[in-house]
Amino acid sequence: MKLGLKLCSVLMVLPLVVGVQKHRSDSLYTDLTIGAGEGSYGNSFYTRIYTPGSGTGCDGSGSGGSYTYYEHRKKIGYQDGGIGLETTVARKVKWGVRAGYIKYTRVKVFESDYTIKTNTTYFINPHLSFEWRYFGFGGGPAIALNNGFYYPSFKQGNYGEDYFNGNGYEKTVLPSYHLRLGNPEYIYASISHLENIPLISGGGYLNYGIGTEAIPYLSLWVGKSAKKPFEEDALLLKAGLKLNRNLSLNFTYRSSESKGDYTYVPIKEKGFSIGMNYRFFR
């Protein structure tokens, strides 16, 4: 992939530019994380046609009409990237900000017709967390600066009138959060929402699973990549390769297949990302 090759080139040069950071304490540090990726997901959407009834209401208007719904299937390709800066302000308190973009095709429905257009959504996510050895949690608002987050319901019956007027997919502000149980130096369980860098190819909106950093030079995490914006859950793999005390490379992969609600049209849903993390000790 061209995107992956470009990022690999940047990551190879970065250690020479940044160098090795001197430190006084491992307790206080600042993490810089960047990442980019691409993939695809299935998109089921519905158009409808109204058929007037033959009856007559009390006011003389027609009655007894009904809608006929039609399911459509499209494969949506996307590219995304992100950057995050997080710093410890005390031994157990961190604050930071994430920002990124998602470039993807957006479908909007207008009754019996629809439009397809490529959009780019930019977002920012300030956050605060509290991290102890065996427990941690945090969160903040994820704010779409334009277009909104793509957030489908996937169920035809959940779509209201706004959906059939081109407004059924977007959310401007959503909560980001995470919860960790266990010590990463051994094994831990975690759940996170809207915290991946990059956001979609890095695992999608919601992830939950187990991980460990007990293996020398390697961190591993395996779990579920839940729906949204994908149509199906999938196995999610995350790995970090520790090149030295400061620098690590990050890789993420997920794959599934969606089939639609009513029509069997299989679509591959994939995501792959590569990134880096550099820790500046203070």
C-alpha positions as CSV (number, residue, x, y, z in Angstrom):
1,M,0.0,0.0,0.0
2,K,1.3,3.5,-0.9
3,L,0.1,4.9,2.3
4,G,1.9,2.3,4.4
5,L,5.2,2.7,2.4
6,K,5.2,6.4,2.9
7,L,4.7,6.1,6.6
8,C,7.4,3.4,6.9
9,S,9.9,5.8,5.3
10,V,9.0,8.4,7.9
11,L,9.3,6.0,10.8
12,M,12.8,4.8,9.6
13,V,14.1,8.4,9.5
14,L,12.4,9.6,12.7
15,P,14.8,8.1,15.3
16,L,17.7,9.8,13.5
17,V,15.9,13.2,13.7
18,V,14.7,12.9,17.3
19,G,17.6,11.1,18.9
20,V,17.8,9.6,22.4
21,Q,16.1,11.6,25.1
22,K,17.9,12.1,28.4
23,H,15.7,11.5,31.5
24,R,15.7,11.9,35.2
25,S,12.6,9.9,36.1
26,D,10.5,7.2,34.5
27,S,7.4,8.5,36.3
28,L,6.9,11.7,34.3
29,Y,6.9,11.5,30.5
30,T,5.1,12.7,27.3
31,D,4.0,10.3,24.6
32,L,3.8,11.4,21.0
33,T,1.8,8.9,18.8
34,I,1.1,9.1,15.1
35,G,-0.5,6.5,12.8
36,A,-2.2,6.0,9.4
37,G,-4.1,3.3,7.6
38,E,-6.8,2.3,5.2
39,G,-9.4,-0.4,4.6
40,S,-13.1,-0.9,3.7
41,Y,-16.5,-1.7,5.2
42,G,-19.9,-2.7,4.1
43,N,-22.7,-0.1,4.0
44,S,-26.4,-1.2,3.9
45,F,-28.8,1.6,3.2
46,Y,-32.5,1.9,2.3
47,T,-34.6,3.8,-0.1
48,R,-38.4,3.9,0.0
49,I,-41.3,4.5,-2.3
50,Y,-44.7,5.6,-1.1
51,T,-47.8,4.0,-2.5
52,P,-51.0,6.0,-1.9
53,G,-54.0,4.1,-0.5
54,S,-57.4,3.9,-2.1
55,G,-59.4,4.8,1.0
56,T,-60.6,8.3,2.0
57,G,-60.2,9.8,5.5
58,C,-62.8,11.8,7.4
59,D,-61.3,15.1,6.0
60,G,-61.5,13.8,2.4
61,S,-57.8,13.0,2.2
62,G,-56.4,9.7,1.0
63,S,-55.6,7.0,3.6
64,G,-54.2,3.6,3.8
65,G,-51.0,4.3,2.0
66,S,-47.8,2.5,2.7
67,Y,-44.0,2.6,2.1
68,T,-42.0,-0.1,0.3
69,Y,-38.4,-0.3,1.4
70,Y,-35.5,-1.4,-0.7
71,E,-32.1,-2.4,0.7
72,H,-28.9,-1.4,-1.2
73,R,-25.3,-2.5,-0.5
74,K,-22.1,-0.6,-1.2
75,K,-18.4,-1.3,-0.3
76,I,-17.0,1.8,1.3
77,G,-13.3,2.4,1.1
78,Y,-11.5,4.8,3.6
79,Q,-8.2,6.2,4.6
80,D,-7.5,7.8,8.0
81,G,-4.7,9.2,10.1
82,G,-4.2,10.6,13.5
83,I,-1.8,12.1,16.0
84,G,-1.9,12.2,19.8
85,L,0.0,13.9,22.5
86,E,-0.4,12.8,26.1
87,T,1.6,13.8,29.2
88,T,1.7,12.9,32.8
89,V,1.0,15.8,35.1
90,A,1.3,13.6,38.3
91,R,2.3,10.0,38.8
92,K,-1.2,8.8,38.2
93,V,-2.8,11.6,36.2
94,K,-2.5,12.1,32.4
95,W,-4.0,14.6,30.1
96,G,-3.7,15.0,26.3
97,V,-5.3,15.5,23.0
98,R,-5.9,13.4,19.9
99,A,-6.7,14.7,16.4
100,G,-7.2,13.0,13.1
101,Y,-9.1,12.7,9.8
102,I,-11.2,10.1,8.0
103,K,-11.6,10.2,4.3
104,Y,-14.4,8.0,3.1
105,T,-17.5,7.8,0.8
106,R,-20.7,8.9,2.4
107,V,-24.2,7.8,1.2
108,K,-27.1,10.1,1.8
109,V,-30.7,9.0,1.2
110,F,-33.5,11.2,-0.2
111,E,-36.7,9.0,-0.2
112,S,-36.4,6.9,-3.4
113,D,-33.0,8.3,-4.4
114,Y,-29.5,8.6,-2.9
115,T,-26.2,10.4,-3.5
116,I,-22.7,9.1,-3.1
117,K,-19.9,11.6,-2.2
118,T,-16.4,11.4,-0.8
119,N,-16.0,13.4,2.4
120,T,-13.2,14.1,4.8
121,T,-14.1,14.4,8.5
122,Y,-11.6,16.1,10.9
123,F,-11.9,15.7,14.6
124,I,-10.3,16.5,17.9
125,N,-10.4,14.7,21.3
126,P,-9.1,16.3,24.5
127,H,-9.0,13.7,27.3
128,L,-8.0,13.1,30.9
129,S,-7.2,9.8,32.6
130,F,-6.2,8.3,35.9
131,E,-3.9,5.3,35.8
132,W,-2.9,3.1,38.7
133,R,-0.8,-0.1,38.4
134,Y,-3.8,-2.5,38.4
135,F,-6.6,-0.1,37.3
136,G,-7.1,2.8,35.0
137,F,-9.9,4.9,33.4
138,G,-10.3,8.1,31.4
139,G,-12.3,9.9,28.8
140,G,-13.3,13.1,27.0
141,P,-15.4,14.5,24.2
142,A,-14.7,13.5,20.6
143,I,-15.7,16.4,18.5
144,A,-16.2,16.3,14.8
145,L,-15.1,19.7,13.3
146,N,-17.0,19.1,10.0
147,N,-19.4,16.5,8.5
148,G,-19.8,14.6,11.7
149,F,-18.9,11.0,12.7
150,Y,-20.4,8.3,10.5
151,Y,-22.6,6.4,13.0
152,P,-25.2,4.2,11.4
153,S,-27.8,2.1,13.3
154,F,-27.8,-0.8,10.7
155,K,-31.4,-1.6,11.4
156,Q,-34.1,-0.4,8.9
157,G,-36.7,0.1,11.7
158,N,-34.4,2.5,13.6
159,Y,-34.3,5.0,10.8
160,G,-36.5,8.0,11.3
161,E,-37.7,10.7,8.9
162,D,-34.3,12.5,9.1
163,Y,-32.6,9.5,7.6
164,F,-34.8,9.7,4.4
165,N,-33.9,13.4,4.1
166,G,-30.2,12.9,4.1
167,N,-29.5,13.3,7.8
168,G,-29.5,9.9,9.3
169,Y,-25.8,9.0,9.8
170,E,-24.0,11.8,11.5
171,K,-23.0,12.5,15.1
172,T,-21.1,15.7,16.0
173,V,-20.0,14.9,19.5
174,L,-19.5,11.5,21.0
175,P,-17.8,10.3,24.2
176,S,-14.4,8.7,24.2
177,Y,-13.4,6.5,27.1
178,H,-11.4,3.6,28.3
179,L,-11.3,1.2,31.3
180,R,-8.4,-1.1,32.2
181,L,-8.3,-3.9,34.8
182,G,-4.9,-5.5,35.5
183,N,-1.2,-4.7,35.3
184,P,0.1,-4.3,31.7
185,E,3.5,-5.7,32.9
186,Y,1.6,-9.1,33.3
187,I,-1.9,-9.3,31.7
188,Y,-4.8,-6.9,31.6
189,A,-8.3,-6.5,30.2
190,S,-9.5,-3.3,28.6
191,I,-12.3,-1.6,26.7
192,S,-12.1,1.6,24.8
193,H,-14.3,3.8,22.6
194,L,-13.0,6.4,20.1
195,E,-9.4,6.2,21.3
196,N,-7.6,4.5,18.5
197,I,-4.9,6.3,16.5
198,P,-5.8,6.2,13.6
199,L,-9.5,5.9,14.5
200,I,-11.1,3.4,12.1
201,S,-8.2,1.4,10.6
202,G,-6.7,1.3,14.1
203,G,-9.7,-0.9,15.2
204,G,-12.9,1.1,14.8
205,Y,-14.9,2.9,17.4
206,L,-15.3,0.3,20.1
207,N,-12.7,-2.3,21.2
208,Y,-12.5,-4.8,24.1
209,G,-10.1,-7.6,24.8
210,I,-6.9,-8.6,26.7
211,G,-3.3,-7.6,26.4
212,T,0.2,-7.9,27.8
213,E,3.6,-6.2,27.8
214,A,5.4,-9.0,29.6
215,I,7.2,-10.2,26.4
216,P,10.6,-8.4,25.9
217,Y,10.5,-5.8,23.1
218,L,6.9,-6.6,22.3
219,S,3.3,-5.6,23.4
220,L,0.3,-7.7,22.3
221,W,-3.4,-7.1,22.5
222,V,-6.2,-9.3,21.1
223,G,-9.9,-8.8,21.2
224,K,-13.0,-7.6,19.4
225,S,-13.5,-4.7,17.0
226,A,-17.2,-4.0,17.5
227,K,-19.7,-2.6,14.9
228,K,-19.7,1.0,13.9
229,P,-18.7,2.0,11.4
230,F,-18.3,-1.6,10.4
231,E,-21.4,-3.7,9.9
232,E,-19.9,-6.8,11.6
233,D,-17.8,-7.5,14.7
234,A,-14.3,-8.9,14.0
235,L,-11.2,-10.3,15.6
236,L,-8.8,-7.4,16.3
237,L,-5.0,-7.8,16.7
238,K,-2.7,-5.0,17.9
239,A,1.1,-5.3,18.3
240,G,3.8,-3.0,19.4
241,L,7.5,-3.5,18.6
242,K,9.8,-1.8,21.1
243,L,12.9,-0.6,19.2
244,N,14.4,1.0,22.3
245,R,13.4,2.6,25.6
246,N,11.8,5.5,23.8
247,L,10.6,4.4,20.4
248,S,8.0,1.7,19.4
249,L,6.2,0.8,16.2
250,N,2.5,-0.1,16.3
251,F,0.5,-2.4,14.0
252,T,-3.2,-3.1,13.9
253,Y,-5.3,-5.5,11.7
254,R,-8.9,-6.6,11.6
255,S,-11.0,-8.4,9.0
256,S,-14.7,-9.5,8.7
257,E,-17.4,-10.0,6.2
258,S,-20.8,-8.3,6.2
259,K,-23.9,-9.7,4.4
260,G,-26.6,-7.1,4.8
261,D,-30.0,-7.3,6.6
262,Y,-32.1,-8.8,3.9
263,T,-29.9,-9.4,0.8
264,Y,-27.0,-11.7,0.8
265,V,-24.3,-9.6,-0.8
266,P,-21.0,-10.3,1.1
267,I,-18.6,-7.4,1.5
268,K,-15.1,-7.7,3.0
269,E,-14.6,-5.3,5.9
270,K,-10.9,-4.7,6.6
271,G,-8.6,-2.4,8.4
272,F,-4.8,-2.1,8.6
273,S,-2.7,0.6,10.3
274,I,0.9,1.3,11.1
275,G,2.2,4.0,13.5
276,M,4.8,4.9,16.0
277,N,5.0,6.1,19.6
278,Y,7.9,8.1,21.0
279,R,8.2,8.7,24.8
280,F,10.0,11.7,26.1
281,F,11.1,11.2,29.7
282,R,11.3,14.2,32.0
